[in-house]
Amino acid sequence: MQLNGHLQITLESGEALPHVPNHMDYLIGACRHTNNLDGGRLDQILNDVGGGFRALSVYPARRSLGHAGEQHLGFDDVEEELGMSRTYQIEIAVAEKSQNVVDALRDLSKVESAVVQRLATTYPLESHSEALDAGRLSKDDAYEPFERIEAKAALAMESGEEAVTVAVVDTGISLGHPEMQRKLLAGYDTVNLGMGKTGEAVRLIGDSRGSDFNPSDEVGHGCHVAGIIGAQGWNVHRGIGGRCLILPIRVLAAARTQTRIKPMGVGGLSDINAGLKCCVDLGAKVINMSFGTPASSLKNGDPLPHSKIVRYADHYGCILIAAAGNSGIEEKYYPAALPEVICVGSVDRQNRRSSFSTYGDHILLCAPGERIVSTGIKGYMVSSGTSHAAPFVSGVAALLASRARRAGKTLNCSDARRILQSSSAKLNGGFNKETGYGLLNAVSALQFLDRELNQNRPP
């Protein structure tokens, strides 16, 4: 889905514009947009073709995160190499000229990349907040997905550490939910999409203007994902991440379509990238990304969504896990299809690929993703989708990172990928495009790590 009127550009190395204020400072009222970039050809195209513009830098500098009014200053060599010091989000006045502006900008020697922003989306295929009260699912039904991956035995082996943080980059979270008490770190809300329609069929609702930093969920999707990882276990199964804490990052606003009554989550490329960088700079070890953009929506010359920020997170040893997508066909969704990311598909109760689960050679493994009971905005809900398979893997990755930490070792994404791949319960004779290397098994993953640690093979 294209967000006309909103662009993201990255300039060539050495072309950074240090006077452009940062997106995060704008959200807290510490700065205003600028309508002056280079005073030359760049500004001319944006004014003449785009009808005028306003701009902010996308990424806050690592060393300046949280320093009001200064978050666009102090980028290090890694951030400069990956283009974070020279990436900008631009809103133009004449939205229908978006592609014309991008084409003109790409002809400039100082522009490394330019793209019309895309909206990543996430929404449950089904959700019923009344499911438990109405008796649609029993307690056994609610516990079954966790039992299938041997969650209880895994948590008995490894309870998780509060020093290991799982970032849930999503629609936010219900901050006062009883299941989330003493499980949440202070998060961020990087959403700033404006108001009204983002296209012919999608209308934003609720908080979509960056009016605060409160990562409060208005969809229910982020709450459900977070509960699978970190619920206390009062009325649902205890989260598979055990004692590991959750960092809620709201990057997706609530929206409605003409065909759906229930809200879905939508997020702009720049807002998501800024939120992902906050995860890394705040020390998240595992990052769960239950959203995506299909490759079929990209145009020639478009960079792969989130590729730079994913490389940044990988550089700092983050374990990156993403949902495969819910198209039900063979295709790539990003960020799940990026090589640094662990891509998770969904299976039904018979461990067959869920009919909605997107598939392909990039799928690493699968987890339960149909009719999963977890936390909602208020109370509890049941939902299906690869979005709800991914957090099972994120929680197990957090247990692996905790166990390695106890042994004085550090687990990175390559280590986690190898362990999860090798320990998965094989389906259909081995690797295949539909279920990857098999079904997640939490106990086998911890046992595989223990063998490596006992052999003094450092992750």
N, C-alpha and C positions, 0 to 999 in steps of 0.2 A: 504494500500500500504506500503510495507516494504522498509526501507532505509538501504540496506545492507552496511556494513562497518561502520555504526554509531550506537553506543550503549549508553544507559543511565543506570547507576548503582547508587544505594543508599546503603551506608554502614550502619552497625548496630550502634546504639547509642554508643557514646564514641570512634568511629573509624574515626572521621572526620580528614581530611588531610589539615591543615591550610596553607600549602605551595602551594597548587594548585591554580593558578590564575583564575580569573573570566572571564566568557564569555563576559560580558559587557566591561571589561577592554581591552580584546583582540580586540573588535570591534573598539575601539578608538585608538588602537595602543599603549596602556599603558603596555602591557605585551605580552609574547609569550606563546605558548602551553608548557606544561611539558611532558616529556616522562619518568617520575619517580613518582610513586604513593607511594607504601609502601616499596619498596626495597626488597620485599619478594615474596610470592606466587602469589599475585595479579599481580605484574609486570611480573612474570614468565609466567603465562597463557597468558597474553596479547602479550608478545613477542614470546613465543614458538608456541602458537596456532594461534594467530592473525597476526603473522609476523611483529610485531612492532606496536607502537601506539603513539598517542598524546592525551592529556587530558586537559580539563578545568572544573571548577566548573560551575554549571548551574545557580544558583540563586545568585543575589547580596544581601548582607545583608541590612536589612531595614535601619539601622542607618548609613550605609556607601554608600547608593545609590548616585551616582554622584561624589564620591570621587575617582578620577582617581588613579588607581594602588592599591586601598585599598578595593575594593568592595567585596572581598572574606573574609573580616575580620569583627568581631563584631556582630556575630549572637546572637539573644536573645533566651530566653527559648522557646518561641513559635516556632521559626524557627528551633531550635534544635529538639524539640519534633516531628515536622512534617518532619524531615529529610532534610531540606533545606540546612543545613550547611554541609551535607555529601552526596550530590548528584552531580554526575559528568557525563559529556558527553565525550565519548571516540570514537576516530576514529582509526580503525585498518587498517593495510596495506593490508591484504588479505580479501577482502569484502565477498567472498563466504564462509568464515569460521565464519561468524557472529554468527550463531546459535550454532556452536560448542563452541565458546568462551563463549557465554551466559550460556550454559549448565554447562561448567566447573566452571564459576564464581559462579553459584547458589549453588555449592557444598561447597563453602568456608563459614565457620562460621561467618566471618566478613561481609558478603554480605547480606543485607536485601532483595534487589531485583535487578534483572538485566534483561534487555530487549533490543532486537533489535528495534531501533527507527522506529516508524510508521510515515507516512506522512498523516497528516490531510488535507482534501481537501475542496475546496469551489468553486463553479462556478455557474453562472446563467444558468437556463435551456434554456432561450432565452434572447437575448439582442439586441436591435436595437438602436444605437446612433442617427440614422436619423429618428426615429419614429415620433417625433413632427414635424420636418420640412416637412416630406413627407405626413403629414396629416393622418397618420395611427390612431392616437388617438386625440380626441378633448380635450379641456380643461375640459369639463365635465367628460370625461373618467379619466383624471388625478386626478380630485378631488374626484371622487366617493369612493375610498377606505377610504379616510379620513372622508368623510361624513358618511360612514357606521358605523364608530366607534365614531361618534359625536365629531370629533376633534375641530371644530370651537367653539362649545359651551364650550368644556372643557378648551380651551385656554382662553376664556372669563372669566371663573371661576378662573383659575389658570394659570398665565403667565410663571411660572417657575422662578428659581433663578440662577444667574450666579455662586453662591457658590456651586451649585450642578453640578457635572461633570459626563458625560456619556462617558465611554471609549469604543471606537470602535476598537476591536481587530480583525484585518482583513488584507486586502491587502494594507492598507495605504489609502491615501486621496489625492485629487488634492488640493495642498496647496493654489493655487492662484485663486480658483474658486470663482466667485462673490457671490454665494449663501452661501459660507462658511466664508466670510469676517467677522471678529470680533466674530467668533463663535469657534475658535480653540485655544487650549492650545498647547504648545510645546510638541511634541510627541517623540516617540522612534521607531527605526527600529532594531529589534533583529534578523533579518534573516541572517543566515550564513550557507548555504547549499552547497557551492562550485559552480562548473560549470558543464555543460554538462548534461548527462543523470542521472536520479535518479532510473531508472529501464528500462526495455525493451521498454516501451511504452511512457514514460514521459521525456521530455527534458526541462531543465530550460532555461529561457531567461531573459535578462535584469539583474538588480541588484540582485544577489543571493549570494554574497560573503561577506556581511557585510562590504562593503566599506565605508559606512557613516551611520549617525544616522537619516537621512532624511526620514520620513515615506511617501514617494511619491508613489502613486498608479500606477501600471503598468498593472492592470487587469481591473479596473473599478468597481469591486465588493464592495470594501470598500467605494468608493465615493457614490455609490448608497445607501448603508446602512446608511451612515452618513447623506445624504440628507433627508431621511425619518424622522430622529430624529431632525436635526438641520438646515435645509435650511431656509434662510431668507425669502423666499416666493416671489422672484422677478418674476420668470416665472413658478414656480411649487407651490404646496400648501406649506404653512409655515410648518416647521418641528413640529411634535407632541410634541417634548421636549421643545418648546417655547424658553425662554431665557437661558436655561441650556446650559453650554458649553460642547464642545466635546474634548476628549483627544484621538488623533489618535495614535494607536500602530500598527506598521506593523510587523506582524509575519508570513505572507504568501508571498512567492515569486511567480513570474509569471512563468507559464510552459505551454507547448503545448503537446498534445497527437497526436497519429497517426490518430485519428478519428475526432479531433476538430481543426478547424482553429483558432477560438478565444481562447485567453489565459484563463487559470483557475488559481486559487490560490492553492499553496501547501506549507505546513509548517512542519518542524520537531518538534517532541515532545519537545525537550529541548528549542528550540527557542520560541515556544508558551508559555511554562511554564515560561520562563524568562520574556517574555512580559506581561503575566498576573500578575506576581509579581510586575512589575513596576507600573501597573495600581493601585494596592492596595496601594503600598508605596507612590505613588504620590497623593493619596487621592480621587480616583474615587469612586463615590457612586454607580453608575450603570455600569455594564459591559456587553456589547453586544457581544456574541460569535456566529457568523454565519458561523461556520465551524464544522467539526466533523470527527470522526473515527468510523466505524461500529464495533459492537461487533463481527461480523462474521470474522473480519480480525485478531482478537487476538488469541494468542496461549495459551495453558495450562501453567499456571504459570506467565503469563503477568499481571502486575498490571493494574487496570483500568486507562486509560489515564486521566491525569490532576486531579486525585482525591486529591492529597496532596495540590496542589495550590488552588483548589476550597475550601477545608476546611480552608485554610489560609485566603482566601478572606471572607468567611462566618464568621470567627472569628472576623474580623474587620468590620463587618456590611455591607458589600457590597451586593447589589442586583444583582444576577447573572441570566442572561437570555440567552438562547441558542436556535438555530434553531433545529427542530426535525430531519431534514434530508430529502433527496429527492429521496429515493429509491422506494417509493410508496408501500412498504410492511410493515408488522408488524415486527419491530426489534428495537434494541436500538443503538443509536449513542451517543458517548461521546464527549463533556461533558454534552450534553442535558439530558442524562439518569441518571446522578448523583443525589442523593437525595437532595442536597443543591441547585440545579439549577432549575429555572422555564423553562420548556420545551414548546416551541410554535410550533404548526402546522399551516398549511395554508388551507384557504377555498377559493372557487371561489365566483362569484358574487351572486350566489344563496345560499351562506353559506353552501355549501356541501364541504366535504373534497376534496381538490385538488387531482387529480389522482396521482400526484408525491409525496404527503406529507406522510412521514413515520409516522406510528402510533403505539399505544400501551398504556398500563396502565399508563405509566409515563407522557403522555401528560397532561399538566395542562389546557391550553386553546388554542384558535386559533385566527388568525388575517388574514386580506386580504393578499394574497401572489401571486396573478396572475396578470400579466401585470401592474406592479406598475411603475409609472413614477417618476423619481427622478434624481438627479445629476449624471453626468458621468465625466470621466477624462476631457473631453472638452464638454461643453454644457450639454445636458440632454440625458437620455436613458430610455427605458422601459425594465423591467426584471421580471422574475417569479422565485419563489422558496421559501422554508421556510426561507431561508436567509433574505428575504425581508418582511416576516411576523414578525420575531422576533423584529426588530427595532421599530415597532409600539408599542409593549409591553414595550420595553426599554424606549421609550419616555414617555409613560404614567407613568411608574414607577418613572421616574425623576420628573414628575409633582407631584406625590404623596409624594415623598421625600421632594420636595420644600414646599408643603403645610404643611406637618408635621413640617418642620423646622420653618416655620413662627409661629407655635403654640408652639414652644419650645420643640418639641418632636423629637425623632430620629427613623427613620423607618429602620428596617432590612429586610433581605430576607424573613424570616418567616412571618413578618407582610404583606409585599407586596404580598406574595403568598396567604395568607388568603383573603386579600382585592380583588385581581384580580379574585380569584376563586369564591368568594361570589357575586361579582358584574357583572360577565360575563352574556351575554344574552344567555339563555339556548337554546340549539339546540338538536333536536331528543329526547326530553323528559328528559334530564339531562345528567349526566356524561356518556361518552362512549369512547371507545378506539380511535375513529377516530377524534373527535373534542374536547376531554377533557370535561371541565365543561362549555364550550360554547364560544361565540364570545366576544372578547375584547370590552368593552364599556367604553370610557374614562370618560364620565360624571357620569355614575353610580359608577365607582371606586372612583372618588372624593367625591361624595355624601356619599358613604359608609364610607370613611375616616372621613368626617365631622361629621357623626353621632357618630363615636367612639370618636372623639375629644370632641364633645359636652357632651358626657356621661363621660368625663374625664377618658376614658379608654386609658391608655398610650400605644402606639404602642411599 
